[in-house]
């Protein structure tokens, strides 16, 4: 499903206009992005939890030369699906 199809589905389900549904979806994405990037968790019951995840520094290898390199610590976004969402996808 592409964004336009998602916006249309939201508009159909809520009775909002397509433009309002697009703005609502944009606001949701922006809110999740800004909060997770500032270190907060966002928990949506029935869907899951968005959170920042720390990856520690580690050693790696350059696949072309075999040389050992240092990979810096990073923070990346993570998502853990809620059990209700997992069950719905699994068809249970």
C-alpha positions as CSV (number, residue, x, y, z in Angstrom):
1,X,0.0,0.0,0.0
2,X,1.4,3.4,-1.0
3,X,0.9,6.6,0.9
4,X,-1.9,7.8,-1.3
5,X,-3.8,4.6,-0.8
6,X,-3.3,4.8,3.0
7,X,-4.6,8.4,3.0
8,X,-7.6,7.3,1.0
9,X,-8.3,4.4,3.4
10,X,-8.0,6.8,6.4
11,X,-10.4,9.3,4.7
12,X,-12.9,6.5,4.0
13,X,-12.7,5.1,7.6
14,X,-13.0,8.4,9.3
15,X,-15.2,10.5,7.0
16,X,-12.4,13.1,6.8
17,X,-11.6,14.7,3.4
18,X,-8.6,13.3,1.7
19,X,-6.6,16.5,2.4
20,X,-7.5,16.3,6.1
21,X,-6.5,12.7,6.2
22,X,-3.2,13.5,4.5
23,X,-2.5,16.3,7.1
24,X,-3.4,13.9,10.0
25,X,-1.1,11.2,8.7
26,X,1.7,13.8,8.3
27,X,1.2,15.0,11.8
28,X,1.4,11.4,13.2
29,X,4.6,10.7,11.3
30,X,6.1,14.0,12.4
31,X,5.2,13.5,16.0
32,X,6.6,10.0,16.1
33,X,9.8,11.1,14.3
34,X,10.5,14.1,16.5
35,X,9.8,12.3,19.8
36,X,11.8,9.2,19.0
37,X,14.7,11.3,17.7
38,X,14.7,13.2,21.0
39,X,14.9,9.9,23.0
40,X,11.3,9.2,23.9
41,X,9.2,6.1,23.4
42,X,5.9,6.2,21.7
43,X,3.5,3.4,22.6
44,X,0.4,2.9,20.5
45,X,-1.9,0.2,22.0
46,X,-2.8,-2.5,19.5
47,X,0.0,-1.5,17.1
48,X,3.3,-1.4,19.0
49,X,6.1,0.8,20.4
50,X,8.5,3.1,18.6
51,X,11.7,3.7,20.5
52,X,15.3,4.8,20.0
53,X,17.8,1.9,20.2
54,X,21.5,2.3,21.1
55,X,24.1,0.4,19.1
56,X,27.5,0.2,20.8
57,X,30.8,0.8,19.0
58,X,32.3,-2.3,17.6
59,X,35.0,-3.7,15.3
60,X,34.2,-4.6,11.7
61,X,36.1,-5.6,8.6
62,X,36.4,-4.0,5.2
63,X,35.1,-6.7,2.9
64,X,37.4,-5.6,0.0
65,X,40.7,-5.5,2.0
66,X,39.9,-7.5,5.1
67,X,41.2,-4.6,7.2
68,X,39.8,-4.1,10.7
69,X,37.9,-0.9,11.1
70,X,36.1,0.7,14.0
71,X,32.4,1.2,13.7
72,X,31.1,4.2,15.8
73,X,28.2,3.9,18.3
74,X,24.9,5.0,16.8
75,X,21.2,5.5,17.7
76,X,18.7,4.0,15.4
77,X,14.9,3.8,15.5
78,X,13.3,0.6,16.6
79,X,9.7,-0.8,16.5
80,X,8.3,-3.6,18.6
81,X,4.9,-4.9,17.4
82,X,2.1,-5.3,20.0
83,X,0.8,-8.8,20.5
84,X,-2.6,-7.9,19.0
85,X,-0.9,-6.7,15.9
86,X,1.2,-9.8,15.6
87,X,-1.9,-12.0,16.0
88,X,-3.8,-10.1,13.4
89,X,-1.0,-10.5,10.9
90,X,-0.5,-14.1,11.7
91,X,-4.3,-14.7,11.1
92,X,-5.0,-16.0,14.6
